[in-house]
Amino acid sequence: MSRFWPLAVFVALVGFLYVGLYRDPREVPSPLIGKPAPQFQLPTVDNPAKTVTRDAMLGHVYLVNVWASWCVSCREEHPLLVEFARQHPVEILGLDYKDTRPEAMAWLGQFGNPYQSALFDADGRVGIDFGVYGVPETFVVDKKGVIRYKQIGPFTPEALNNKLLPLLQTLNSET
């Protein structure tokens, strides 16, 4: 019987690897989908005396876009977010993750500011509460404060049009 254990372990390992080959690496399941967004109270990037809380967002469908001035992929995504914010009336909170305030302000000044509020998460604790793997990541939160979608990596025009817009329309029509 002990001779078959290595074979059983090998077969199990091959099974896991086989399943892994056919999964989309950009679709990492989030344990927070369908659960309330984490509590937060953060200052804004431009005004440390002004804070925004999760509870203040209840009753609104909103996005939480996690970004940083040091993030290369965020530069790729940012023009799409700026244009999206101009065309669609949805609140976007920017969560500036593990950054410095001067660099974040300079970045927003240079590339545009699509956010109703750019929140400053210097130590990344709120990002960790959201389960952030890396930047950029975007969460859709419904009117009841429940996370309904997570985009890992930068948005593409296809993802904005095929995933985000239909979801936002559905969530905004719910009472």
Buried (B, 14 or more C-beta within 10 A) or exposed (E): EEEEEEEEEEEEEEEEEEEEEEEEEEEEEBEBBEEEBBEBEBBBBBEEEEBBEBEEBBEBBBBBBBBBBBBEBBBBBBEBBBBBBEEEEBBBBBBBBBBBBEBBBEBBEEBBBBBBBBBBBBEBEBBEBBBBEEBBBBBBBBBEBBBBBBBBBBBBEEBBEEBBBEBBEEBEEEE
